[in-house]
Amino acid sequence: MKMIRAKWLIFGALALAATIGLSACLFFLPLPKAVIEATPQMGSAPLEVIFDISGSRGQVYTLDFGDGSPTQSGTDFTTPIQHTYGDPGDYVATLTVEDARGNTDTATVTIKVQYPPLQAVLEVSVQTPPYTFAFDASGSTGEIDRYVLQFGDGDFIEGDWATATWPVYHTYPTQTASYTAILIVEDIYGQDDMDWETVDTPAP
């Protein structure tokens, strides 16, 4: 009986020592560290951003992109993370790193997504007969959704940019007159731009 009791005491002491050793190892492990870098941090929508979290330290990470899309979690800190921001705005991406003890650290980076460039371009050329003109807006640039073309005499056309065909032709009712033709384009974000040309109808 004494020998059995002694063995149990030895096993108990070893188990206690192992537990204390493991706790001590965990205690002296470095705390988690969150490091996040983004390339680029600014640009026009849609903006593709690459996040680098390789400088972080921990067991698991969670990355909140700040735009309402699902977060991304994992244990691989070395592979860059790609995300596309579709709409203009300022977004704060938040990285949270957690270690085996439940300790956490966070880091953030701000992504500024700008409106893409939008430019209305209207070109006008005289046709035959000389008071008929061709209007060409095909040189306009941007994420254009709709357009309105006012000929300056009360007539106008409008429609979806995707189905527009250029040039369009318009005959003015009065000769030896001056009109201001105005092109207005609107993009998918609700931004607009305009261009105009003075149209002088010649004498007969």
Secondary structure, DSSP 4 states (H G I P E B T S, - for coil): -HHHHHHHHHHHHHHHHHHHHHHHHHHHSPPPB---EEE-SEEESSEEEEEE-TT-BSSEEEEE-SSSSPPEEES--SS-EEEEE-S-EEEEEEEEEE-TTS-EEEEEEEEEEEPPP-B---EEEE-SSTTEEEEE-TT-BSSEEEEEEE-SSS-EEEEEGGG--S-EEEE-SSSSEEEEEEEEEEETTS-EEEEEEEEEEPP-
